[in-house]
Amino acid sequence: MYKYYGIAIIAVILDQWTKWLIVKNMELGERISVWDPWFGILSHRNRGAAWGMLEGQMWLFSVVTVAVIIAIIYFNHTEAKGKPLFHASLMLLLGGAVGNFIDRLFRGEVVDFVDVYIPVINYHFPIFNIADAALTIAVVMLFITIILEEKKDKKKVK
């Protein structure tokens, strides 16, 4: 169970390293084209939650994040026993939560930089970072875990 904490540590290190690179090497609003027009690196800051919602509510984010971190650790030690995918998803969730929490705590804002545009449908996806990606992937993995566990439980009942 403890070996899975490495996933969270790697997610936090990768997240913080990439954000440091952005802050150190780019001006706010500067964009580097990687695969035009689809993908670029854009130095952006977010003082709110996902997609800038609830801007300026740092106290709320702090309280919620601490509660989420406690819940993740609790579930990792109780509900995830013997379930590797569940452990991995919880740790990816933990890494994402901690990565953005570090930004809010020390910068007062979250550094975002992944800029995705889909010209076929003229859609500019909200700018995000490694922690956000980890959170999203973790949620998908949790859904998969729940579906697999439900199937497993149904087989046991039969």
C-alpha positions in Angstrom: 0.0 0.0 0.0 2.8 2.4 0.8 4.6 1.7 -2.4 1.8 3.5 -4.3 2.7 6.8 -2.6 5.5 7.0 -5.2 2.8 7.7 -7.8 1.7 10.8 -5.9 5.3 11.9 -5.3 6.2 11.6 -9.0 3.0 13.5 -10.0 3.9 16.4 -7.5 7.5 16.6 -8.6 6.6 16.6 -12.3 3.9 19.1 -11.8 6.0 21.5 -9.7 9.0 21.1 -12.0 7.0 22.0 -15.1 5.4 25.0 -13.3 8.8 26.2 -12.2 10.0 26.0 -15.8 7.0 28.1 -17.0 7.4 30.8 -14.3 11.2 31.0 -14.7 11.3 31.0 -18.5 8.1 32.6 -19.8 6.4 36.0 -19.4 2.7 35.8 -18.3 0.6 35.5 -21.4 3.5 34.3 -23.6 2.7 31.3 -25.8 5.1 28.8 -27.4 3.6 27.0 -30.4 4.2 23.2 -30.3 1.8 21.9 -32.9 -0.1 24.8 -34.3 -2.9 25.5 -34.0 -3.7 22.4 -31.9 -1.3 22.6 -29.0 0.9 25.1 -27.3 2.5 26.1 -24.0 0.9 29.3 -22.6 2.0 31.0 -19.4 -1.3 31.5 -17.5 -2.3 32.0 -13.9 -5.6 30.8 -12.2 -6.7 32.3 -8.9 -9.8 30.1 -8.8 -10.8 26.5 -9.0 -11.2 24.5 -12.3 -11.7 26.9 -15.2 -11.3 29.9 -12.9 -14.5 29.3 -10.9 -14.7 30.8 -7.4 -11.8 33.1 -8.0 -10.2 34.5 -4.8 -11.7 31.9 -2.4 -8.3 30.6 -1.2 -9.6 29.8 2.3 -12.3 27.6 0.8 -9.8 25.8 -1.5 -7.4 25.2 1.5 -10.1 23.7 3.7 -11.5 21.5 0.9 -8.1 20.4 -0.3 -7.0 19.4 3.3 -10.2 17.4 3.7 -9.8 15.7 0.3 -6.2 14.8 1.1 -7.3 13.3 4.4 -10.1 11.4 2.7 -7.7 10.1 0.0 -5.2 8.8 2.6 -8.0 7.2 4.6 -9.5 5.4 1.6 -6.0 4.3 0.5 -5.5 2.6 3.8 -9.0 1.1 4.2 -11.0 0.7 1.0 -8.1 0.2 -1.5 -6.5 -2.8 0.2 -5.8 -5.5 -2.4 -7.0 -3.3 -5.3 -3.9 -2.0 -7.2 -6.0 0.2 -9.7 -7.8 1.8 -6.8 -4.5 2.5 -5.0 -3.0 4.0 -8.2 -6.0 6.2 -8.9 -6.1 7.5 -5.3 -2.4 8.3 -5.4 -2.7 10.1 -8.8 -5.6 12.1 -7.2 -3.4 12.9 -4.2 -0.6 14.0 -6.4 -2.8 16.3 -8.4 -4.5 17.8 -5.3 -1.1 18.4 -3.6 0.4 19.9 -6.7 -2.2 22.6 -7.1 -2.4 23.1 -3.3 1.3 23.9 -3.2 0.7 26.6 -5.9 -2.2 28.1 -4.0 -0.2 28.0 -0.7 3.1 29.5 -2.0 2.0 31.5 -5.0 -1.5 32.5 -4.2 -2.5 31.2 -7.7 -2.1 28.1 -9.8 0.2 28.1 -12.8 -1.4 26.7 -15.9 0.3 26.2 -19.2 -1.1 23.4 -21.4 -3.1 25.1 -24.2 -5.2 22.9 -26.4 -7.4 24.2 -29.3 -9.6 22.1 -31.6 -10.1 24.1 -34.7 -12.5 21.6 -36.3 -15.2 22.6 -33.8 -13.6 26.0 -32.9 -13.2 24.9 -29.2 -10.4 26.3 -27.0 -10.1 23.9 -24.1 -9.4 25.5 -20.7 -5.7 25.9 -20.0 -4.4 23.3 -17.5 -1.3 21.8 -15.9 0.1 18.4 -14.9 -1.8 18.4 -11.6 -5.1 19.0 -13.4 -4.2 16.2 -15.9 -3.4 13.9 -12.9 -6.7 14.7 -11.3 -8.7 14.1 -14.5 -6.9 10.8 -15.2 -7.4 9.7 -11.6 -11.2 10.3 -11.8 -11.4 8.2 -15.0 -9.4 5.5 -13.3 -11.7 5.7 -10.3 -14.7 5.2 -12.5 -13.1 2.2 -14.1 -12.3 0.8 -10.7 -15.9 1.2 -9.6 -17.2 -0.5 -12.7 -14.8 -3.4 -12.3 -15.6 -3.8 -8.6 -19.3 -3.8 -9.4 -18.8 -6.5 -12.0 -16.7 -8.5 -9.6 -19.3 -8.2 -6.8 -22.1 -9.3 -9.2 -20.1 -12.4 -10.1 -19.7 -13.2 -6.4 -23.4 -13.0 -5.8 -24.3 -15.5 -8.6 
